[in-house]
Amino acid sequence: MHWFDTIGERIVEFLKSSVYYGTTMDIYDYFEIIIIAFLMYYILVWVKATRAWLLLRGLIVIGVFLLLAFLMDMSTIVWLAQNVLSFAVLALIVVLQPELRHALENLGRRNFLPSMIFADSNDRAQELFSEKTISEITKACMEMGKMKTGALIVIEQKESLKEYERTGIDVDGIVSSQLLINIFEHNTPLHDGAVIIRGNRVTSATCYLPLSDNLDLSKELGTRHRAGVGISEVTDSLTVIVSEETGKISVAYSGQLERGLNSEQLKERLQVILNNKSLDEKPGSKHKRRGRHKDKE
């Protein structure tokens, strides 16, 4: 087949023109290859976990088509591809803006630089999360669960939630079960939205949270649960959700949702914050970050 032989010859010519003969590789070249391989691996892992995976599959199909067009000397298609490429890169950045922002936020959580360099102006060491606060939150959630009063309580950890506090109304009150129940009581001015807790104080109410677009979440979950999961995907906060329909209590952490908790289980999850650990680091914990989504309702 003449066209097949032509493609083979073009591949050989392309490879020859792309190889530098007579060059030698030193230790820095090997080091560079390792770094590139490492970056490519983590980029693919990140892409696999986002909506960008479907987009990447489409780009692979287009790339294969353009490669065949180049090898078969379809000059018009190649010319069009070269002129459209610069616009395509900008379009990809716009389309993938949420995923790119999430990836950069995850990179910032790695703590490559000492935290004191970017320390918050507030003295967080004095903002303690006490046993009394745990008891008050648990008591409030149990009472609201019995009355089927919907609630969304976000508890700040190391990452600041001030960006979301600005969307709500300042409260600045000591955490108590009476305060939380009154905030989420039906037909009250502050019941709609989320409450943010920092240390032992309720800082804001009626706060707006980002909704999760995780397709693995149960279809029966409403906006309140998706908001709880959404804020846990972009921050290290722990969110307690009380269902208005069933009265069941759920906890969202690190993008995962655990549902149907009783009083002791809720206290155990909140105790993690007091110990300044993640849920996966808790000694003897049976709950893992992966696959921790449970449907107990």
C-alpha positions in Angstrom: 0.0 0.0 0.0 1.6 3.2 -1.2 0.0 5.5 1.4 1.1 3.2 4.2 4.7 3.3 3.0 4.6 7.1 2.7 3.4 7.4 6.4 6.2 5.0 7.5 8.8 7.2 5.7 7.5 10.4 7.2 7.6 8.8 10.7 11.2 7.8 10.2 12.1 11.3 8.9 10.4 12.9 11.8 12.2 10.8 14.4 15.5 11.4 12.7 15.0 15.1 12.7 13.9 15.0 16.4 17.0 13.2 17.7 20.3 14.8 18.4 23.1 12.5 17.5 26.4 12.5 19.2 25.1 14.0 22.4 25.7 12.5 25.9 23.5 12.6 29.0 24.8 13.6 32.4 23.3 13.2 35.8 21.3 16.4 35.5 19.5 15.0 32.4 18.5 11.9 34.2 17.3 14.0 37.1 15.3 16.2 34.7 13.7 13.1 33.2 12.7 11.8 36.7 11.1 15.2 37.6 9.1 15.3 34.3 7.9 11.8 34.8 6.9 12.6 38.4 5.0 15.7 37.2 3.3 13.8 34.4 2.2 11.1 36.7 0.6 13.4 39.2 -1.0 15.5 36.5 -2.6 12.4 35.1 -3.8 11.3 38.6 -5.3 14.8 39.1 -7.0 14.7 35.7 -8.4 11.3 36.3 -10.2 12.6 39.4 -11.8 15.6 37.7 -14.1 16.4 34.9 -11.0 17.2 32.8 -10.7 13.4 32.2 -13.5 13.4 29.6 -12.0 16.5 28.0 -8.6 14.8 27.9 -10.1 11.8 26.1 -11.6 14.2 23.5 -8.2 15.9 23.1 -6.5 12.5 22.6 -8.9 11.7 19.7 -8.2 15.1 18.1 -4.5 14.7 18.6 -4.5 11.3 16.9 -6.5 12.8 14.0 -4.0 15.7 13.6 -1.1 13.3 13.8 -2.6 11.2 11.0 -3.2 14.4 9.0 0.4 15.5 9.5 1.8 12.0 8.4 -0.5 11.9 5.4 0.6 15.5 4.4 -2.8 17.1 4.7 -1.4 20.6 4.7 -4.6 22.5 5.0 -5.7 20.6 8.1 -2.3 21.1 9.6 -2.3 24.8 8.8 -5.7 25.2 10.5 -4.6 23.3 13.5 -1.4 25.5 13.9 -3.5 28.7 13.7 -6.2 27.5 16.1 -3.7 26.1 18.7 -3.0 29.4 20.5 -6.8 30.1 21.0 -7.3 26.5 22.1 -4.9 26.8 24.9 -6.7 29.9 26.3 -10.0 28.1 25.9 -8.7 25.1 27.9 -7.6 27.4 30.7 -11.1 29.0 30.9 -12.9 25.7 30.8 -10.7 24.1 33.4 -10.5 27.1 35.7 -12.4 25.5 38.6 -10.2 22.3 38.4 -7.0 24.4 38.1 -7.9 26.5 41.1 -8.6 23.3 43.1 -5.3 21.8 42.1 -3.4 25.0 43.2 -5.3 25.0 46.5 -4.2 21.4 47.1 -0.6 22.3 46.3 -0.8 25.1 48.8 -1.9 22.7 51.5 1.3 20.7 51.2 3.1 23.1 53.6 6.3 23.3 51.5 7.0 26.7 53.2 7.0 27.3 57.0 3.4 28.2 58.1 4.7 31.1 60.1 5.6 33.0 56.9 1.9 33.1 55.9 0.5 33.1 59.4 -2.9 34.7 60.0 -2.9 38.0 61.7 -5.2 36.5 64.3 -3.6 34.5 67.1 -5.1 31.1 66.4 -3.3 29.5 69.3 -5.7 31.2 71.6 -8.7 30.1 69.7 -9.2 26.7 71.4 -11.8 24.1 70.5 -12.8 22.7 73.9 -14.7 19.7 75.2 -17.5 22.0 76.2 -17.9 23.2 72.6 -18.0 19.6 71.4 -20.7 18.8 73.9 -22.7 21.9 72.9 -22.5 21.1 69.2 -23.5 17.5 69.8 -26.4 18.4 72.0 -27.7 21.0 69.5 -27.5 18.5 66.6 -29.3 15.8 68.6 -32.1 18.2 69.5 -32.4 19.5 66.0 -32.4 16.0 64.6 -35.3 15.1 66.9 -37.3 18.1 65.7 -36.1 17.6 62.1 -34.6 21.1 62.0 -32.2 21.4 59.1 -28.7 22.7 60.1 -25.3 23.2 58.4 -22.4 23.8 60.8 -18.9 24.4 59.4 -16.0 24.1 61.9 -12.8 25.8 60.9 -9.4 24.1 61.3 -6.1 25.3 59.9 -7.4 26.9 56.8 -9.2 30.2 57.1 -12.9 30.4 56.3 -13.0 34.2 56.2 -13.8 34.2 52.5 -17.1 32.4 53.3 -17.7 34.4 56.5 -18.0 37.6 54.4 -21.1 36.1 52.7 -23.0 35.8 55.9 -23.9 37.9 59.0 -21.5 38.4 61.9 -22.5 36.7 65.1 -19.4 36.4 67.3 -21.0 34.5 70.1 -19.8 31.7 72.3 -20.9 28.3 71.0 -23.9 26.9 72.9 -26.7 24.5 72.0 -29.3 27.2 72.6 -27.6 29.6 70.2 -27.3 27.0 67.5 -30.9 25.8 67.9 -32.2 29.4 67.8 -30.1 30.2 64.7 -31.5 27.2 62.7 -35.1 27.5 64.0 -37.7 27.6 61.2 -38.7 31.1 60.0 -36.0 32.9 61.8 -33.8 35.5 59.9 -30.6 33.5 60.3 -31.8 29.9 59.7 -31.0 29.8 56.0 -27.4 29.1 55.1 -24.4 27.8 57.1 -22.9 28.7 60.5 -19.2 29.0 60.8 -17.4 28.1 64.0 -13.9 29.1 64.9 -12.5 27.8 68.1 -15.2 28.2 70.8 -17.1 31.0 68.9 -19.8 31.2 66.3 -18.4 33.8 63.9 -21.0 34.0 61.2 -24.4 32.7 60.1 -26.4 32.5 56.8 -23.1 31.9 55.0 -23.0 30.7 51.4 -20.9 27.6 50.6 -19.8 26.1 47.3 -21.8 23.1 46.1 -20.1 19.9 45.3 -20.4 18.5 41.8 -19.3 15.0 42.9 -21.4 12.6 40.7 -20.9 9.8 43.3 -23.1 11.5 45.9 -26.5 10.0 46.3 -29.2 11.6 44.2 -31.5 11.9 47.3 -29.1 14.4 48.9 -30.2 18.0 48.7 -28.5 21.4 48.6 -27.5 21.4 52.3 -25.6 18.1 52.0 -23.9 19.1 48.7 -22.9 22.4 50.3 -21.4 20.6 53.3 -19.4 18.3 51.0 -18.4 21.2 48.7 -16.8 23.3 51.5 -14.9 20.1 52.7 -13.5 19.7 49.2 -11.9 23.1 49.0 -10.9 23.5 52.7 -9.8 21.3 55.6 -13.0 22.1 57.6 -15.3 19.6 59.1 -19.0 20.1 58.5 -21.9 18.8 60.5 -25.2 18.5 58.6 -28.7 17.8 60.1 -31.2 16.6 57.5 -34.5 18.5 57.5 -36.3 15.6 55.9 -35.0 12.7 58.1 -33.4 14.3 61.1 -30.3 12.2 60.4 -26.9 13.7 61.2 -24.0 13.6 58.7 -20.4 14.7 58.7 -18.5 16.0 55.6 -14.7 15.9 55.7 -12.1 16.0 52.9 -14.8 15.7 50.2 -16.4 12.6 51.8 -19.8 12.3 53.5 -20.5 10.0 56.4 -24.2 9.7 57.2 -26.4 8.5 60.0 -24.2 9.3 63.0 -25.4 8.9 66.6 -24.3 11.1 69.5 -21.2 9.1 70.4 -20.0 8.9 66.8 -20.5 12.7 66.3 -18.5 13.4 69.5 -15.7 11.1 68.2 -15.5 13.0 64.9 -15.5 16.4 66.7 -12.8 15.1 69.1 -10.5 14.8 66.1 -10.5 18.6 65.8 -9.7 19.0 69.5 -6.7 16.6 69.0 -5.6 18.6 65.9 -5.6 15.5 63.7 -7.3 14.5 60.5 -10.0 11.8 60.5 -7.6 9.4 58.8 -4.9 9.9 61.4 -7.1 9.1 64.4 -5.6 6.1 66.2 -7.8 3.0 65.9 -10.2 4.7 63.5 -11.9 2.4 61.1 -12.8 5.2 58.8 -10.6 5.8 55.8 -10.6 8.8 53.4 -11.2 6.6 50.4 -14.6 5.0 50.1 -15.9 6.5 53.4 -19.2 7.6 51.8 -22.0 5.7 53.6 -25.7 5.5 53.0 -27.3 4.7 56.3 -30.6 6.5 55.8 
